[in-house]
């Protein structure tokens, strides 16, 4: 099957960089790109015309936890002002012995991955498989996405006392058992679903895994040729913990245990030595990251909610760090995260020259592909996978377009993704998921969220309800 796509602009790839073709052509043959250029004279089976629209490689998000967005309301809990950007613990640290409401797996996975796919992310790094690996893989196949994933594991479970204090419960066996499950997942599912599911080792955090578990992960990743993702430098308290336990920053600890390198993606990595929230400026964290060519997955929206930011995107890039974009928070819109990353960098450096559309577009395409060791993702070139997006730039919020990449980053939104293709198959058409009824999915999401919020007092410290932990913007009668 050969498909010709004619677009107002086509983002091709040659000489190791993207380049934009005005009134270009891309030809897809089965699951790969066969041709990119200004013209094409060969035979085709079907043609897609997209005048005035932008054809790009599929975007890549490198940090997702598949689920509905109910927990993000709890994340904003005003009852934990001392959180220091640890607000995720507001829904992950229940009172011991009081489990939270568990979302329906189908709703959680299809919503969590579907919103990313719907917004132009054709490859998704998901952490944890929503706790149900076999069912997760089935749903990836149904949805049509390309997903890197694996079960999460750690030695520590964090609980809350009734008064909100946190309790770190260490268990050596817990980490060993979880690590074994992660290896078994890789052996069973890596390269399954026509190669669209790939395994990743997912240890939890630098301060929830023992030094031995981190080292074991590094060895297994090298032996099995697997990527690794771990939450690192995600809040100032984590740095205090690792300094107290090991006299090392989180980044230094990862370096010592072998968990820095081209196959390692660090989730967030905001609070490195020298960050304005850190009281320890002297460690060579960025130098270690740059020298090892480690990847950082930056999800700026989450940190804006916490009043924090990466300092700065330009500084990381100049240090040699491979920066990518994650969507840790709904709406799973990579474009929105790209724009936040660009603007945050300018604020951090107090310079409009810091953070460019090119920086963040590379972060969401070729940089992410590099982190997976792939030269067939994140680009449109002969032989690359046929993962692509047609963006409708003929909307009022774009206005006049001179540079389509700048327009996309400055003004675009995931809802502008008109057509999305993964492995040569259309998974979003006319702005709607092909394999999922979005209206039914949204209704299921709302129902699940209502149950989740109603359940909050049963596990939340202090027995508080959703209205107490996150008051509405205005009274609702």
C-alpha positions as MATLAB code, in Angstrom:
seq = 'XXXXXXXXXXXXXXXXXXXXXXXXXXXXXXXXXXXXXXXXXXXXXXXXXXXXXXXXXXXXXXXXXXXXXXXXXXXXXXXXXXXXXXXXXXXXXXXXXXXXXXXXXXXXXXXXXXXXXXXXXXXXXXXXXXXXXXXXXXXXXXXXXXXXXXXXXXXXXXXXXXXXXXXXXXXXXXXXXXXXXXXXXXXXXXXXXXXXXXXXXXXXXXXXXXXXXXXXXXXXXXXXXXXXXXXXXXXXXXXXXXXXXXXXXXXXXXXXXXXXXXXXXXXXXXXXXXXXXXXXXXXXXXXXXXXXXXXXXXXXXXXXXXXXXXXXXXXXXXXXXXXXXXXXXXXXXXXXXXXXXXXXXXXXXXXXXXXXXXXXXXXXXXXXXXXXXXXXXXXXXXXXXXXXXXXXXXXXXXXXXXXXXXXXXXXXXXXXXXXXXXXXXXXXXXXXXXXXXXXXXXXXXXXXXXXXXXXXXXXXXXXXXXXXXXXXXXXXX';
ca = [
       0.000    0.000    0.000;
       1.513    3.300   -1.100;
       0.070    6.625    0.077;
       1.069   10.056   -1.183;
       0.609   13.027    1.153;
       0.711   16.521   -0.354;
       1.041   19.220    2.294;
       1.580   22.962    2.450;
       4.712   22.305    4.490;
       6.563   19.017    5.022;
       9.211   18.630    7.743;
      11.796   16.347    6.176;
      15.105   15.206    7.650;
      18.553   15.222    6.063;
      22.128   16.124    6.984;
      21.259   15.277   10.610;
      18.588   17.939   11.021;
      14.980   18.753   10.171;
      14.299   20.962    7.180;
      11.004   22.376    5.942;
       9.761   21.929    2.389;
       7.133   24.362    1.125;
       4.455   22.494   -0.871;
       6.172   19.178   -0.242;
       5.357   15.516   -0.744;
       5.746   12.517    1.553;
       5.128    8.974    0.312;
       4.337    6.207    2.774;
       4.712    2.584    1.774;
       3.141    0.148    4.241;
       4.796    0.913    7.609;
       7.655    3.175    6.504;
       8.428    6.418    4.693;
       9.492    5.813    1.106;
      10.067    9.358   -0.132;
      10.193   12.988    1.036;
      10.665   15.815   -1.435;
       9.193   18.579   -3.539;
       7.657   16.183   -6.062;
       6.999   12.509   -6.744;
       6.194   10.876  -10.095;
       5.727    7.238   -9.074;
       2.441    5.333   -8.792;
       0.417    5.442   -5.551;
      -2.692    3.689   -4.262;
      -4.188    6.691   -2.494;
      -3.521   10.398   -2.043;
      -4.097   12.684    0.944;
      -4.196   16.380    0.120;
      -3.425   18.834    2.937;
      -2.957   22.278    1.352;
      -1.900   24.956    3.802;
      -1.320   22.312    6.476;
       1.857   21.058    8.148;
       3.133   17.482    7.974;
       5.589   16.544   10.736;
       7.022   13.377   12.183;
       4.980   12.031   15.069;
       5.900   13.661   18.356;
       7.355   11.604   21.213;
       6.449   12.004   24.869;
       8.991   10.482   27.238;
       7.093   10.522   30.555;
       3.494    9.353   30.997;
       1.584    7.577   33.763;
      -1.498    6.193   32.032;
      -4.630    7.037   33.989;
      -7.537    9.409   34.173;
      -6.888   12.944   35.405;
      -8.771   12.650   38.725;
      -5.569   12.429   40.768;
      -4.299   15.735   39.500;
      -7.030   17.510   41.454;
      -5.685   15.851   44.607;
      -2.141   16.804   43.543;
      -3.060   20.452   44.153;
      -3.980   19.768   47.802;
      -3.632   23.011   49.776;
      -3.292   21.033   52.993;
       0.348   20.229   52.309;
       2.069   23.598   51.858;
       5.364   22.107   53.034;
       5.383   19.705   50.082;
       8.363   21.348   48.295;
       7.130   20.118   44.896;
       6.245   16.679   46.310;
       2.546   17.214   45.685;
       2.328   13.893   43.816;
       2.368   12.265   47.255;
      -1.028   13.771   47.974;
      -2.601   10.922   46.011;
       0.192    8.352   46.187;
       0.712    8.337   49.957;
      -2.480    7.045   51.518;
      -2.866    6.244   55.201;
      -1.439    2.771   55.817;
      -4.042    0.033   55.442;
      -6.473    2.283   53.559;
      -6.140    1.588   49.833;
      -7.366    4.090   47.278;
     -10.098    3.538   44.734;
      -8.644    1.747   41.699;
      -9.626    3.075   38.302;
     -11.013    0.768   35.642;
      -7.962   -0.340   33.653;
      -9.553    0.084   30.246;
     -10.730    3.624   30.956;
      -7.439    4.624   32.572;
      -5.179    3.294   29.823;
      -7.259    4.395   26.842;
      -7.675    7.869   28.318;
      -4.071    8.240   29.470;
      -2.548    7.073   26.190;
      -5.383    8.219   23.947;
      -5.121   11.878   24.916;
      -1.405   11.809   24.010;
      -2.063   10.078   20.688;
      -4.929   12.443   19.931;
      -2.524   15.378   20.471;
       0.074   14.107   17.991;
       2.312   11.885   20.152;
       2.831    8.693   18.166;
       5.415    7.237   20.578;
       4.736    7.249   24.311;
       7.004    6.233   27.176;
       4.588    5.019   29.855;
       5.689    4.072   33.358;
       4.078    1.180   35.207;
       1.626   -0.390   32.713;
      -1.154    0.907   35.011;
      -0.323   -2.029   37.277;
      -1.747   -4.614   34.840;
       0.848   -5.473   32.166;
      -1.068   -8.094   30.123;
      -4.202   -5.951   29.898;
      -2.100   -2.863   29.197;
      -0.477   -4.505   26.169;
      -3.887   -5.560   24.844;
      -5.118   -1.974   25.067;
      -2.033   -0.613   23.316;
      -2.780   -2.975   20.451;
      -6.400   -1.784   20.343;
      -5.448    1.890   20.412;
      -2.726    1.645   17.777;
      -0.019    3.649   19.583;
       3.707    2.950   19.823;
       4.613    2.528   23.497;
       7.753    1.971   25.562;
       6.721    0.661   28.964;
       7.384   -1.647   31.901;
       6.278   -2.335   35.478;
       7.568    0.138   38.045;
       9.503   -1.192   41.034;
      11.068    0.167   44.202;
      12.023   -0.719   47.744;
       9.965    2.009   49.385;
       6.253    2.598   49.740;
       5.439    5.998   51.222;
       2.467    6.254   53.574;
       0.848    9.166   55.367;
       0.158    9.308   59.085;
      -3.267   10.572   60.131;
      -1.790   14.041   60.657;
      -0.157   14.141   57.211;
       3.417   13.256   58.181;
       5.102   10.898   55.722;
       6.440    7.451   56.559;
       9.001    5.762   54.270;
       8.545    1.975   54.489;
      11.695    0.207   53.207;
      11.553   -3.439   52.094;
      14.427   -5.220   50.335;
      12.195   -8.035   49.090;
       9.704   -5.590   47.577;
      12.374   -4.180   45.286;
      13.780   -7.585   44.339;
      10.327   -8.942   43.495;
       9.428   -5.901   41.417;
      12.742   -6.016   39.546;
      12.147   -9.665   38.674;
       8.671   -8.811   37.352;
      10.182   -6.070   35.182;
      12.682   -8.504   33.654;
       9.906  -11.034   33.010;
       7.833   -8.341   31.291;
      10.750   -7.499   29.000;
      11.326  -11.154   28.138;
       7.641  -11.671   27.310;
       6.525   -8.433   25.687;
       9.520   -6.581   24.214;
       8.899   -6.056   20.473;
       5.367   -7.462   20.737;
       2.288   -6.017   18.972;
       4.119   -5.833   15.636;
       7.085   -4.195   17.357;
       5.039   -1.294   18.740;
       5.482   -2.366   22.383;
       9.027   -2.089   23.677;
      10.231   -2.779   27.199;
      11.786   -0.251   29.564;
      13.172   -0.826   33.066;
      11.397    1.545   35.468;
      12.942    1.799   38.949;
      10.994    4.319   41.020;
      13.160    7.155   42.352;
      16.709    7.658   43.545;
      15.471    7.830   47.154;
      13.010    4.902   46.940;
      15.487    2.326   45.588;
      18.511    0.884   47.359;
      21.932    1.435   45.903;
      22.012   -2.297   45.082;
      18.720   -2.174   43.186;
      19.985    0.754   41.118;
      23.209   -1.079   40.294;
      21.320   -4.275   39.409;
      19.104   -2.261   37.080;
      22.133   -0.771   35.321;
      23.672   -4.186   34.790;
      20.454   -5.726   33.459;
      19.860   -2.785   31.124;
      23.328   -3.163   29.622;
      23.065   -6.954   29.353;
      19.602   -6.955   27.771;
      20.067   -3.729   25.764;
      17.091   -2.060   27.435;
      16.442    1.621   28.136;
      15.895    2.740   31.716;
      13.742    5.529   33.090;
      13.823    6.699   36.695;
      12.417    9.711   38.529;
      15.430   11.763   39.594;
      16.003   15.219   41.085;
      12.223   15.647   41.205;
      12.067   17.647   44.451;
      14.470   19.247   46.959;
      13.670   16.691   49.672;
      14.961   13.888   47.455;
      18.348   15.598   47.340;
      18.356   15.917   51.124;
      17.567   12.207   51.447;
      20.367   11.053   49.137;
      22.844   13.447   50.740;
      21.938   12.073   54.165;
      22.079    8.417   53.074;
      25.060    8.469   50.715;
      26.657   11.949   50.855;
      25.786   12.135   47.150;
      23.267   14.121   45.119;
      20.701   12.035   43.202;
      22.728   12.532   40.009;
      25.982   11.551   41.705;
      24.280    8.447   43.116;
      23.107    7.426   39.652;
      26.592    7.982   38.261;
      28.121    5.818   40.987;
      25.646    2.965   40.399;
      26.045    3.025   36.612;
      22.659    4.595   35.868;
      23.791    7.449   33.665;
      24.292    7.022   29.944;
      22.738    7.195   26.507;
      20.121    4.549   27.391;
      18.940    6.332   30.571;
      16.023    8.782   30.704;
      15.728   10.768   33.908;
      12.187   11.811   34.697;
      12.090   15.563   35.493;
      15.650   16.189   36.756;
      14.723   19.729   37.804;
      16.375   20.131   41.208;
      20.008   19.509   40.351;
      22.883   21.129   42.196;
      22.813   24.842   41.543;
      19.036   25.111   41.252;
      17.723   28.096   43.192;
      15.704   25.786   45.475;
      18.764   23.670   46.271;
      21.049   24.380   49.223;
      23.903   22.459   47.623;
      25.273   24.290   44.567;
      28.698   22.708   44.261;
      28.128   19.192   42.862;
      28.876   18.724   39.118;
      25.401   17.383   38.299;
      24.970   18.957   34.864;
      28.536   18.079   33.950;
      27.883   14.420   34.799;
      24.686   14.415   32.756;
      26.328   16.053   29.770;
      29.475   13.927   29.749;
      27.413   10.732   29.908;
      24.915   11.988   27.273;
      22.090   11.095   29.620;
      18.557   12.060   28.617;
      16.306   14.295   30.711;
      12.544   14.050   30.274;
      11.172   17.509   31.065;
       7.468   17.918   31.957;
       7.207   21.644   32.718;
       3.444   21.885   33.309;
       3.597   19.778   36.459;
       6.232   22.037   37.966;
       4.423   25.222   37.053;
       1.574   23.936   39.222;
       4.120   23.651   42.050;
       5.582   27.110   41.435;
       8.895   25.680   40.224;
      10.763   25.396   36.935;
      13.783   23.920   35.213;
      16.689   26.389   35.334;
      17.119   26.474   32.331;
      16.559   24.515   29.103;
      19.431   26.382   27.433;
      21.776   25.577   30.313;
      21.036   21.835   30.011;
      21.487   21.843   26.240;
      24.771   23.740   26.484;
      25.995   21.170   29.017;
      25.403   18.404   26.447;
      22.279   16.927   28.062;
      19.840   15.239   25.687;
      16.598   17.008   26.651;
      13.206   15.523   25.723;
       9.590   16.394   26.528;
       7.231   14.496   28.832;
       3.529   14.837   29.569;
       3.335   13.923   33.245;
       0.110   15.893   33.638;
      -3.143   15.973   31.686;
      -4.038   17.020   29.012;
      -1.137   15.002   27.579;
      -0.516   17.748   25.041;
       3.120   17.670   23.931;
       2.792   21.006   22.135;
       1.631   22.716   25.332;
       4.570   21.214   27.240;
       6.973   22.303   24.493;
       5.746   25.871   24.697;
       6.010   25.865   28.507;
       9.571   24.500   28.304;
      10.576   27.217   25.854;
       9.028   30.074   27.830;
      10.274   28.776   31.190;
      13.808   28.796   29.856;
      13.442   32.440   28.880;
      12.120   33.350   32.314;
      14.892   31.404   34.065;
      17.598   33.087   31.998;
      15.768   36.403   31.734;
      16.469   36.316   28.022;
      14.191   35.931   25.010;
      17.110   34.207   23.269;
      16.936   31.292   25.713;
      14.653   28.497   24.560;
      13.776   28.370   20.880;
      11.140   26.590   18.789;
      13.938   24.516   17.297;
      15.139   23.440   20.765;
      11.757   22.106   21.821;
      10.791   20.618   18.446;
      14.048   18.633   18.461;
      13.334   17.641   22.064;
       9.968   16.147   21.082;
      11.309   14.340   18.000;
      14.930   13.450   17.241;
      16.225   13.860   20.807;
      13.620   11.418   22.098;
      14.345    8.969   19.296;
      18.031    9.177   20.205;
      17.183    8.235   23.798;
      15.621    5.008   22.510;
      18.533    4.314   20.189;
      16.246    4.736   17.177;
      17.084    6.451   13.907;
      13.700    5.493   12.426;
      11.528    7.591   14.757;
      11.105   11.337   15.215;
      11.894   12.169   11.590;
      10.471   11.941    8.077;
      13.092   10.363    5.836;
      13.237    7.284    3.602;
      13.300    4.170    5.776;
      11.873    5.862    8.879;
       8.726    4.509   10.458;
       5.539    5.972    9.024;
       4.653    7.814   12.241;
       3.409   11.257   11.248;
       0.973   14.057   11.968;
      -0.916   16.540    9.794;
      -1.507   19.788   11.692;
      -4.253   22.155   10.620;
      -2.616   25.581   10.574;
      -5.609   27.123    8.833;
      -7.231   28.181   12.074;
      -7.745   31.652   13.417;
      -5.356   31.227   16.348;
      -2.464   30.775   13.897;
      -3.127   33.868   11.817;
      -0.484   34.457    9.139;
       2.213   31.778    8.974;
       5.817   32.472    7.955;
       7.701   29.731    9.817;
       5.314   26.792   10.411;
       7.445   25.339   13.240;
       7.477   28.626   15.113;
       3.728   28.981   14.533;
       3.108   25.437   15.750;
       5.177   25.890   18.928;
       3.965   29.428   19.672;
       0.276   29.005   18.854;
      -0.542   25.338   18.362;
      -2.423   22.863   20.502;
      -2.942   19.134   20.395;
      -6.473   19.654   19.104;
      -4.918   20.883   15.833;
      -3.747   17.348   15.000;
      -6.072   16.521   12.114;
      -4.585   13.180   11.094;
      -2.182   10.921   12.989;
      -0.537    7.833   11.539;
       1.431    5.150   13.401;
       3.255    2.414   11.488;
       1.444    3.530    8.356;
      -2.010    3.113    9.903;
      -4.305    6.073   10.542;
      -5.176    6.231   14.249;
      -6.598    9.779   14.334;
      -8.770   11.024   11.496;
     -10.515   14.403   11.322;
      -9.312   15.096   14.858;
     -10.885   11.969   16.404;
      -9.391    8.694   17.625;
     -10.203    5.988   15.087;
     -10.327    2.939   17.358;
     -12.014    4.524   20.386;
     -15.337    6.318   20.800;
     -14.089    9.506   22.448;
     -17.491   10.528   23.809;
     -17.982    7.177   25.515;
     -14.413    7.326   26.837;
     -14.933   10.818   28.245;
     -18.189    9.754   29.923;
     -16.410    6.762   31.479;
     -13.583    9.043   32.614;
     -16.035   11.400   34.329;
     -17.796    8.502   36.063;
     -14.494    7.028   37.256;
     -13.340   10.426   38.514;
     -16.547   10.985   40.475;
     -16.070    7.643   42.220;
     -12.395    8.376   42.849;
     -13.137   11.783   44.398;
     -15.956   10.373   46.526;
     -13.489    7.796   47.876;
     -10.846   10.364   48.910;
     -11.862   10.638   52.627;
     -11.425    6.873   53.071;
      -7.660    7.044   52.495;
      -6.648   10.707   52.719;
      -4.910   11.830   55.916;
      -7.276   13.722   58.175;
     -10.269   12.144   56.451;
     -10.646   15.261   54.291;
     -12.889   15.287   51.240;
     -12.234   16.615   47.755;
     -13.835   20.005   48.488;
     -11.519   20.522   51.470;
      -8.283   19.562   49.746;
      -8.937   21.512   46.533;
     -11.676   24.138   46.852;
     -13.476   25.126   43.672;
     -12.500   28.407   42.035;
     -15.972   29.773   42.829;
     -18.892   28.350   44.818;
     -20.903   25.795   42.849;
     -24.588   25.642   43.764;
];
